[in-house]
Amino acid sequence: MPQEYIQIFKGSSIQVMAVVNALETLEIVPVVKDPSASARLAGFGILNNQQSIWVHKDEEQKAIEVFKSLDL
């Protein structure tokens, strides 16, 4: 991931969807990385179903406040 983005959350797909929805209400567009989907497309298996959410550094503080308010 480029230096302009930082990871703010890592969790299950359901948790990630909740955080993404909350971020999008504030017009923050997060990047979701899903290693299991990438591995599946490449023909490999993976046991980890964790996804991560990345946001631009300019939106970091706002995104962290949203994440904290969700109580995950």
C-alpha positions as CSV (number, residue, x, y, z in Angstrom):
1,M,0.0,0.0,0.0
2,P,1.4,3.5,-0.9
3,Q,2.8,5.7,1.9
4,E,-0.2,8.0,1.7
5,Y,-2.5,5.3,3.3
6,I,-2.5,3.9,6.8
7,Q,-4.3,0.9,8.2
8,I,-6.9,1.7,10.8
9,F,-8.7,-1.6,11.3
10,K,-8.4,-5.3,10.7
11,G,-11.2,-7.8,11.3
12,S,-13.9,-10.0,9.9
13,S,-15.8,-9.1,6.8
14,I,-18.9,-8.3,8.8
15,Q,-16.9,-5.9,11.1
16,V,-15.2,-4.4,8.0
17,M,-18.6,-3.7,6.4
18,A,-19.8,-1.9,9.5
19,V,-16.7,0.3,9.6
20,V,-16.8,1.0,5.8
21,N,-20.5,2.0,6.0
22,A,-19.8,4.4,8.9
23,L,-16.8,5.9,7.1
24,E,-18.8,6.4,3.9
25,T,-21.5,8.4,5.7
26,L,-18.8,11.0,6.4
27,E,-17.6,10.8,2.8
28,I,-14.4,9.0,3.7
29,V,-13.6,6.4,0.9
30,P,-11.6,3.6,2.5
31,V,-9.6,0.9,0.7
32,V,-10.4,-2.6,1.8
33,K,-7.7,-5.3,1.4
34,D,-8.8,-8.9,1.4
35,P,-5.9,-11.3,1.1
36,S,-8.2,-14.4,0.9
37,A,-9.9,-13.0,-2.2
38,S,-6.6,-12.3,-3.8
39,A,-5.3,-15.8,-3.0
40,R,-8.5,-17.4,-4.3
41,L,-8.2,-15.5,-7.6
42,A,-4.6,-16.6,-7.9
43,G,-5.6,-20.3,-7.3
44,F,-4.2,-20.6,-3.8
45,G,-6.0,-21.3,-0.5
46,I,-5.8,-19.2,2.6
47,L,-7.1,-19.9,6.1
48,N,-7.1,-16.3,7.2
49,N,-10.4,-14.4,6.6
50,Q,-9.3,-11.1,8.0
51,Q,-9.7,-8.0,6.0
52,S,-8.1,-4.6,6.6
53,I,-9.2,-1.1,6.1
54,W,-6.9,1.6,4.9
55,V,-7.6,5.4,4.7
56,H,-5.7,8.3,3.3
57,K,-3.5,10.1,5.9
58,D,-5.5,13.3,5.5
59,E,-8.6,11.5,6.8
60,E,-6.9,9.4,9.5
61,Q,-8.1,11.3,12.6
62,K,-11.7,11.5,11.4
63,A,-11.7,7.8,10.5
64,I,-10.3,6.8,13.9
65,E,-13.0,8.7,15.7
66,V,-15.6,7.0,13.6
67,F,-14.1,3.6,14.3
68,K,-14.0,4.3,18.1
69,S,-17.6,5.3,18.1
70,L,-18.7,1.9,16.6
71,D,-17.5,0.0,19.8
72,L,-16.2,-3.0,17.9
